């Protein structure tokens, strides 16, 4: 049996990157639906997997394909194959406390404006 045939027996899943944990690591959420055993209503479930991203190409919100692999670390048992669909419009910008204080009126700012007027 060649190595290519052994690789083809590994599971592949498609999920969404929910978190970037550090260098070469991402958390992927794989959603699935299952019927309730008694009431037969369809329930939305999810599995969170720790994935190895060798080239740091996945971003939060991307839809990616992952493959089962040997244990890479304590939790990582999956690796990134490809980015199926890149996230659109998720440019995250850090907000400082001064920005929030300037945009949200508080009791102190209202009373200070009344004293100045």
Buried (B, 14 or more C-beta within 10 A) or exposed (E): EEEEEEEEEEEEBBBBBBEBEEEBBBBBEBEEEEEEEEEEEEEEEEEEBBBBBEEEEBBBBBBBBBBBBEEBEEEBBBBBBEBEEEBEEEEEEEEEEEEEEEEEEEEEEEEEEEEEE
